[in-house]
Every structure is written in structure tokens, then in C-alpha cells.
């Protein structure tokens, strides 16, 4: 894993140096333009603010893969903040330190509560022996649940497919033809995710978006093989819509691993449906374990 870690850290240093000197990251700009060209829709990744790179806590038992940071930061504010650093070295050191300390500062120091991180905690709580310590208590006890959010961020490997912020990443991987074109464009990002996943033994791998269905199928090749695929499981979690989950047995560069796609995780009606999200995680874990047991040889 050390070679992979060095590669990821070098990428952080290279991209942040470019951002510090030019106020933009060329690779992010090019990716944004290519996605917009393929989709034929207005689309823009935010390549003028700090991305969420994959370089922290990479060796955990549970991996949770998201699409990209769904935020819209203020570009001018970020630019002014960068100018406060006397050197690129101090800027990069600050970025790394801020990223490392984010869970503690957010949930334990500032005592903030984030519905997105909390719904992730609720979902993962249903997966036994996942390497994450959960405190027992009421779902609405925010002081207690902030600790669970902290533990989830610290004790899992959380990854982003695309590091650049955007609020318009939803549903671009929907049709097969378009997804194949997009998979070529995001090839390096998919491969980074897969390289991290197989860099050590994992207990659970979760893809937290329905779009990963098309991403995996569109990118399947000699290096990425889909060995087994489950049906699309349907769960009644007492919300207006049913929740869905499916399982895959995958092989990346001759390394086999199991992964689940939480199709409904990113749905807009679930962040405040705490009981429903908890049930969704429990039912998904049962299917994960059942599928893994059946297809382990």
C-alpha cells in the first residue's frame, strides 16, 4: 500500500501547487468540459476550490464510495484564503492538517450535526463487525450521534470518485451509451478508487449511489470483471418509495472482492428519515452477507 499512498499524496501536492499558483486545477477544468460535452447539458465541476482528495484512512475494514462532494463553495472566498499563505508548502500542510482534523473539529469541537454523515452512520450500523465503534442511544440524541458520526469518518475508508465539488453530478450515468463515453473520461478516477479498495483486505465495500451500477458496467474490461451480480433487492423501509440494494462479486487486476450498491442512499427523502435509514442498512447487510457466503469459493 505504501506505493499507492505515495502516489496519492504526490497527486495532492501536485494539484494543490497548481491551484495555489494559478487559482485553478487544469485536470478538473478539462474533466468538467468533457462531461458537459458528452451530456450536452450545463455542467461544471468546481476546480477553483480545494478538492476532496482520497489520501486519508485508506486501510479500514469498511469502504464507502461516494460520487463527489455535493457542495458549492465560494470561489472568491477560497481564493482570498489561499493568498494568506506565505508559501505553497504552508498551504499544502494546512490543507492536509485541516482534512485530518475535520471529523474532530466538526463533531467534537464545534459540535455540529450533519445529516449526510449521520445517515451514513445509521446505514453502516447495520453491518456487523465493520470496524466502527457505535454508541448506543436514541436516534435523535444529537450529542451521542455526533460521536457516531465522528467514529464513522475516522474508522472507515471514505472515498470520492471525483474529488471536485458540484451540485449537478446527479444522474449523468444513467443511459448505457452515455455512461460508456463518460467511463472513458473518468477512467483514471475509477481506477484510483479500485486500486484503493483492493490495496488491503476489506470486510465491506459499499457504493453509495445508483449511478455506480452504470459506472461499473460501462467500465468492465480485462482488468475489471463482473463475476457475479445479484438481483436488485427491494426493501420496504416505511417511506413513500421502496429502497434498493444489489450485490456484486468483482475482480480488479486479479484481486477479487465483494461490493454492494446502495441505490437509494443518496435519495433526497432519506436524510431525515433516521429509522428508515437504519432499517435500510440492516436489510442491506443481510443481503450482503448472504450473497458473499453463497459466492465465496
DOSELUM-105509 format. One record per residue (C-alpha): residue in three letters; x negated, y, z. Coordinates in steps of 0.25 Angstrom, whole numbers, padded with zeros to 4 digits, always signed. Layout:
REM residues N
AlaXYZ;...
//
This chain:
REM residues 297
Unk+0000+0000+0000;Unk-0012+0009+0002;Unk-0014+0012-0013;Unk+0001+0015-0014;Unk+0001+0025-0002;Unk-0011+0032-0008;Unk-0005+0033-0022;Unk+0008+0039-0015;Unk+0000+0049-0007;Unk-0008+0053-0019;Unk+0005+0056-0026;Unk+0010+0064-0015;Unk-0003+0072-0015;Unk-0003+0074-0030;Unk+0011+0078-0031;Unk+0011+0088-0019;Unk-0002+0094-0024;Unk+0005+0097-0037;Unk+0017+0102-0030;Unk+0008+0111-0021;Unk+0001+0117-0033;Unk+0012+0118-0044;Unk+0025+0118-0036;Unk+0030+0106-0043;Unk+0027+0092-0046;Unk+0026+0089-0061;Unk+0030+0074-0059;Unk+0042+0078-0052;Unk+0046+0088-0063;Unk+0043+0078-0074;Unk+0052+0068-0068;Unk+0063+0078-0065;Unk+0063+0082-0080;Unk+0062+0067-0085;Unk+0074+0063-0076;Unk+0082+0075-0081;Unk+0079+0072-0096;Unk+0083+0057-0094;Unk+0096+0060-0087;Unk+0100+0072-0095;Unk+0104+0079-0082;Unk+0100+0091-0074;Unk+0090+0084-0064;Unk+0078+0090-0056;Unk+0069+0084-0046;Unk+0063+0094-0036;Unk+0048+0093-0040;Unk+0045+0106-0033;Unk+0046+0102-0019;Unk+0040+0091-0011;Unk+0044+0077-0015;Unk+0047+0065-0006;Unk+0035+0056-0010;Unk+0034+0041-0006;Unk+0022+0040+0003;Unk+0027+0038+0018;Unk+0030+0026+0026;Unk+0029+0017+0014;Unk+0027+0003+0021;Unk+0040+0002+0029;Unk+0049-0011+0028;Unk+0061-0003+0022;Unk+0060+0005+0010;Unk+0071+0015+0006;Unk+0070+0021-0008;Unk+0078+0034-0012;Unk+0078+0041-0025;Unk+0073+0055-0022;Unk+0074+0065-0011;Unk+0088+0071-0013;Unk+0085+0085-0009;Unk+0084+0099-0016;Unk+0073+0106-0008;Unk+0070+0121-0010;Unk+0059+0122-0021;Unk+0055+0137-0017;Unk+0054+0133-0002;Unk+0045+0121-0005;Unk+0036+0130-0014;Unk+0034+0140-0003;Unk+0031+0130+0007;Unk+0020+0124-0001;Unk+0014+0137-0002;Unk+0012+0137+0013;Unk+0001+0126+0012;Unk-0013+0131+0010;Unk-0017+0118+0002;Unk-0011+0107-0005;Unk-0018+0098+0005;Unk-0010+0104+0017;Unk+0003+0104+0009;Unk+0002+0089+0006;Unk-0002+0086+0020;Unk+0011+0094+0025;Unk+0019+0086+0015;Unk+0014+0073+0020;Unk+0016+0077+0035;Unk+0030+0082+0032;Unk+0034+0069+0025;Unk+0028+0061+0036;Unk+0035+0069+0047;Unk+0049+0071+0040;Unk+0056+0060+0048;Unk+0051+0064+0061;Unk+0053+0079+0059;Unk+0067+0077+0053;Unk+0073+0067+0062;Unk+0066+0068+0075;Unk+0060+0083+0076;Unk+0071+0091+0068;Unk+0082+0081+0072;Unk+0088+0082+0058;Unk+0098+0072+0053;Unk+0098+0067+0039;Unk+0110+0059+0033;Unk+0102+0053+0022;Unk+0091+0048+0031;Unk+0101+0043+0041;Unk+0109+0035+0031;Unk+0096+0029+0027;Unk+0094+0025+0041;Unk+0108+0019+0042;Unk+0107+0011+0029;Unk+0094+0005+0033;Unk+0098+0002+0047;Unk+0106-0010+0042;Unk+0093-0017+0036;Unk+0087-0026+0047;Unk+0072-0026+0050;Unk+0070-0014+0041;Unk+0058-0008+0049;Unk+0066+0004+0054;Unk+0070+0007+0069;Unk+0084+0011+0071;Unk+0090+0017+0083;Unk+0104+0012+0087;Unk+0115+0022+0089;Unk+0127+0029+0083;Unk+0127+0033+0069;Unk+0129+0048+0072;Unk+0119+0049+0083;Unk+0110+0058+0075;Unk+0099+0059+0085;Unk+0098+0044+0085;Unk+0100+0043+0070;Unk+0089+0053+0067;Unk+0079+0043+0073;Unk+0084+0033+0064;Unk+0082+0042+0052;Unk+0068+0044+0057;Unk+0065+0030+0058;Unk+0071+0027+0045;Unk+0062+0037+0038;Unk+0049+0032+0046;Unk+0051+0017+0045;Unk+0056+0015+0031;Unk+0049+0018+0018;Unk+0058+0028+0011;Unk+0055+0031-0004;Unk+0060+0040-0014;Unk+0060+0036-0029;Unk+0058+0051-0034;Unk+0051+0060-0024;Unk+0057+0073-0029;Unk+0069+0079-0023;Unk+0082+0080-0031;Unk+0097+0080-0028;Unk+0100+0075-0042;Unk+0094+0061-0042;Unk+0107+0054-0041;Unk+0111+0044-0052;Unk+0101+0047-0062;Unk+0098+0032-0062;Unk+0112+0027-0066;Unk+0112+0023-0080;Unk+0103+0012-0085;Unk+0097+0019-0097;Unk+0094+0032-0090;Unk+0089+0024-0078;Unk+0079+0017-0087;Unk+0074+0030-0092;Unk+0073+0036-0078;Unk+0066+0024-0073;Unk+0054+0027-0083;Unk+0054+0041-0078;Unk+0053+0037-0063;Unk+0044+0025-0065;Unk+0033+0030-0056;Unk+0043+0033-0045;Unk+0050+0019-0046;Unk+0036+0012-0045;Unk+0032+0020-0033;Unk+0044+0016-0026;Unk+0042+0001-0029;Unk+0027+0002-0026;Unk+0030+0007-0012;Unk+0041-0003-0010;Unk+0032-0015-0013;Unk+0020-0010-0006;Unk+0023-0017+0006;Unk+0033-0027+0011;Unk+0047-0021+0013;Unk+0059-0026+0021;Unk+0070-0018+0013;Unk+0069-0009+0001;Unk+0081+0000-0001;Unk+0084+0009-0014;Unk+0094+0019-0009;Unk+0101+0023-0022;Unk+0109+0017-0032;Unk+0100+0023-0043;Unk+0089+0012-0039;Unk+0098+0002-0046;Unk+0095+0008-0059;Unk+0081+0012-0056;Unk+0077-0002-0053;Unk+0084-0008-0065;Unk+0079+0003-0074;Unk+0064+0001-0069;Unk+0064-0014-0069;Unk+0052-0019-0077;Unk+0040-0028-0076;Unk+0035-0022-0062;Unk+0049-0020-0056;Unk+0058-0033-0057;Unk+0072-0034-0052;Unk+0072-0049-0048;Unk+0086-0049-0041;Unk+0097-0040-0040;Unk+0110-0041-0031;Unk+0124-0037-0034;Unk+0128-0023-0030;Unk+0133-0025-0016;Unk+0145-0017-0012;Unk+0148-0013+0003;Unk+0160-0007+0009;Unk+0154+0003+0019;Unk+0167+0011+0022;Unk+0164+0022+0013;Unk+0172+0027+0001;Unk+0163+0019-0008;Unk+0156+0006-0007;Unk+0141+0005-0004;Unk+0132-0003-0013;Unk+0119-0011-0012;Unk+0111-0020-0020;Unk+0098-0028-0019;Unk+0086-0031-0028;Unk+0074-0040-0028;Unk+0063-0033-0035;Unk+0049-0035-0039;Unk+0039-0024-0041;Unk+0026-0027-0046;Unk+0027-0041-0042;Unk+0032-0037-0028;Unk+0046-0042-0024;Unk+0055-0034-0015;Unk+0070-0033-0012;Unk+0077-0020-0012;Unk+0091-0015-0010;Unk+0098-0003-0017;Unk+0108+0005-0008;Unk+0116+0010-0020;Unk+0125+0018-0011;Unk+0115+0024-0001;Unk+0114+0038-0008;Unk+0129+0040-0009;Unk+0134+0053-0004;Unk+0145+0048+0005;Unk+0135+0040+0014;Unk+0126+0049+0021;Unk+0137+0052+0032;Unk+0143+0038+0032;Unk+0134+0033+0043;Unk+0142+0020+0046;Unk+0143+0017+0031;Unk+0128+0019+0028;Unk+0125+0010+0040;Unk+0134-0001+0034;Unk+0129+0001+0020;Unk+0115-0002+0025;Unk+0119-0015+0033;Unk+0126-0021+0022;Unk+0115-0018+0012;Unk+0105-0024+0021;Unk+0113-0037+0022;Unk+0113-0038+0006;Unk+0098-0034+0006;Unk+0094-0046+0016;Unk+0104-0055+0009;Unk+0098-0052-0005;Unk+0084-0053+0000;Unk+0086-0066+0007;Unk+0093-0072-0006;Unk+0082-0068-0016;Unk+0069-0070-0007;Unk+0061-0081-0013;
//
